[in-house]
Amino acid sequence: MIQFATNKTKQEVRRMWKICFDDTEEFMDLYFSEKYRNENTLIYFIDNQAVASLQMLPYQFTFYGEEIPVAYISGVCTLPEFQGRGYMGKLMISAFDLMREREIPLSILIPAKTWLYDYYAQFGYERVFEADKKEIPLLDILQKSGNDLDIAYAMFDKTFREKDFCVQKTKADFITIVKEAEMENFAPKTNLAGMARIIDAEKLLAIFTKKHPEKELVFENEKELCRLLFENQHPIMNLMLE
């Protein structure tokens, strides 16, 4: 049975996260206070026991010059003794249905391990974000702003808001990123490798056609369409809290 998380079951989500991921209590405190929301969290229950969960974090993404909502899949975990039974697949399908209801045309994620690229490909995800070695100047921005977060965010936002095919951040996102960076003593950060999945092909095609009315895309399925829409665009997945 799949249900949204509640204030009562939120602790079950955190417990599963602790078992499945190698994160500190400090990081989990930050994540579950700043990013976690019950309404964006799905849990799979077996006999009233929470055995798997995932979260859909909302972001904006610049797509051919227009900002669209995206759902960033986070916290994907299944308790070890329940893995391999298809529970996560059912959660993913439910998440896609929910994204359609919420009119979110695109989903993105960052696989934690290399083998997970093949796993997520089963659900229609394509690798479109590539890592690079250019460091994101977060500490430099903070120093130039005199550690004024309003000024720092304005500088950060200006850097990325002008970029197409880029995940955008709100001021609240930025402050959370700074808090995480402080935990890590501002270790160098670069743009991240990741994947995307089309949820609403019609909406994305409409944006593409408006931008490039002279072009016609020929494709057999949504995975192929995803490759075509992102081809040669150099998408940017920057500073995601994970």
Long-range contacts (C-beta under 8 A, 24 or more apart in sequence): 1-44, 1-45, 1-46, 2-42, 2-43, 2-44, 2-45, 2-90, 2-91, 2-94, 3-42, 3-43, 3-45, 4-38, 4-39, 4-41, 4-42, 4-43, 5-38, 5-41, 5-42, 5-43, 5-53, 6-38, 7-38, 9-43, 9-50, 10-36, 10-38, 10-41, 12-43, 12-50, 12-53, 13-41, 13-43, 13-50, 13-53, 13-55, 13-75, 15-50, 16-50, 16-51, 16-52, 16-53, 16-77, 16-78, 16-79, 17-75, 17-77, 19-77, 19-79, 19-80, 20-77, 20-78, 20-79, 20-80, 21-77, 21-112, 24-183, 26-183, 27-180, 27-183, 30-176, 30-179, 30-180, 30-183, 30-241, 31-241, 34-172, 34-176, 34-179, 34-241, 35-74, 35-176, 35-241, 41-75, 42-91, 42-94, 42-95, 42-98, 44-78, 44-87, 44-88, 44-90, 44-91, 46-82, 46-87, 51-78, 51-79, 51-82, 51-87, 52-77, 52-78, 52-79, 52-82, 52-87, 52-88, 52-91, 53-77, 53-91, 54-88, 54-91, 54-92, 54-95, 56-95, 56-98, 56-99, 56-107, 58-104, 59-108, 59-167, 59-168, 59-169, 59-173, 60-167, 60-168, 60-170, 61-106, 61-108, 61-165, 61-166, 61-167, 61-168, 62-161, 62-163, 62-164, 62-165, 62-166, 62-168, 63-106, 63-164, 63-165, 63-204, 63-207, 64-164, 64-207, 64-208, 64-210, 64-211, 64-212, 65-164, 65-211, 66-207, 67-168, 68-105, 68-106, 68-203, 68-204, 68-207, 69-102, 69-103, 69-104, 69-105, 70-104, 70-105, 70-106, 70-107, 70-108, 70-167, 71-95, 71-99, 71-102, 71-104, 71-106, 71-107, 71-108, 71-199, 72-107, 72-108, 72-109, 72-167, 72-240, 73-107, 73-108, 73-109, 74-109, 74-242, 76-109, 89-122, 89-123, 92-123, 93-123, 96-123, 96-197, 96-199, 99-199, 100-199, 100-200, 103-200, 103-203, 104-199, 104-200, 105-198, 105-199, 105-200, 105-203, 105-204, 106-196, 106-197, 106-198, 106-199, 106-200, 106-204, 107-196, 107-197, 107-199, 108-167, 108-194, 108-195, 108-196, 108-197, 108-237, 109-194, 109-195, 110-192, 110-193, 110-194, 110-195, 110-237, 110-240, 110-242, 111-193, 111-194, 111-195, 112-242, 117-195, 120-195, 120-197, 121-195, 121-223, 123-197, 124-197, 124-198, 124-222, 124-223, 124-226, 125-195, 125-196, 125-197, 126-195, 126-196, 126-197, 126-223, 126-226, 126-227, 126-230, 127-193, 127-194, 127-195, 128-194, 128-195, 128-196, 128-226, 128-227, 128-230, 128-233, 128-235, 129-191, 129-192, 129-193, 129-194, 129-195, 129-196, 129-235, 129-236, 129-237, 130-191, 130-193, 130-234, 130-235, 131-190, 131-191, 131-192, 131-193, 132-190, 132-191, 133-190, 134-190, 134-191, 135-188, 135-189, 135-190, 136-189, 136-190, 136-191, 136-238, 136-239, 138-177, 138-178, 138-181, 138-186, 138-189, 138-239, 139-181, 139-186, 142-178, 149-174, 149-175, 149-178, 152-178, 160-236, 160-238, 163-236, 164-233, 165-230, 165-233, 165-234, 165-235, 165-236, 166-235, 166-236, 166-238, 167-236, 167-237, 167-238, 167-240, 169-238, 169-239, 173-241, 176-241, 177-239, 177-241, 180-241, 189-238, 189-239, 191-236, 191-237, 191-238, 192-237, 192-238, 192-240, 193-237, 194-237, 194-240, 196-226, 196-230, 196-235, 197-222, 197-226, 198-222, 198-223, 198-225, 198-226, 198-229, 201-225, 204-229
